[in-house]
Amino acid sequence: MPTEMIVNNPITSDAIHFYDPAQGHGLAHDPFKAIVGPRPIGWISSRDAKGRVNLAPYSYFNAFHDKPPIVAFGSTGWKDSIRNIQETGEFVANLATRPLAEAMNRTSASVDAEVDEFVLAGVTPAACRNVAVPRVAESPTALECKLLQVIQQHDLEGRPLDAWMALGQVVGVHINKAYIKDGLFDAGAARPIMRSGYLADYFEATPETMFRMIRPK
């Protein structure tokens, strides 16, 4: 960017709140998750080596490639989902939607590994085709995934963090036909929810909030 454009920027430094995360944000609440958002929610089902099923939501979730399709989610702490996926090499990413929001939220509770979160949430486990992990039958779509790698994250000094990321290649896709319109998955009709920052903030995607914009050539 030319220097003169920076100098002439009408937004002065007095109008900007700047902070170094290592020194604290200086606000009522940490804004990071609100800034990097809204974020898709990976409602991750997994099964451990003993056959016990787990279902939990992760808002550090997204797609990272399309050919082949690859998704990933991040976990703060070595939680059941990461352990299960490390043990069995499989998981399912179910779409969290507004009608399923309360059920999804129930699965965020910290419970013993013996607890079946499908039962806790009142949702139905459905068999998958290419993985031995159940999907949420009520979800409009689900991605069957095979583990590519689990990565422990590190900071700038190379210190290991209690933060883990699981990357999986999608090996099967389930779509409820009610959400296929003119050969397209109707994401607006599915009403996916996304996580914002702070304690309880979410966004919902609806047909009214969607818009189209063609990428320039």
Secondary structure, 3 states (H helix, E strand, C coil): CCHHHHHCCCCCHHHCCCCCHHHCCCCCCCCHHHHCCCEECEEEEEECCCCCEEEEEECCEEEEEECCEEEEEEEECCCHHHHHHHHHCEEEEEECEHHHHHHHHHCCCCCCCCCCHHHHHCCCEECCCCCCCCEECCCCEEEEEEEEEEEEEECCCCCEEEEEEEEEEEEEEEECHHHEECCEECHHHHCEEEECCCCCCEEECCCCCCCCCCCCC
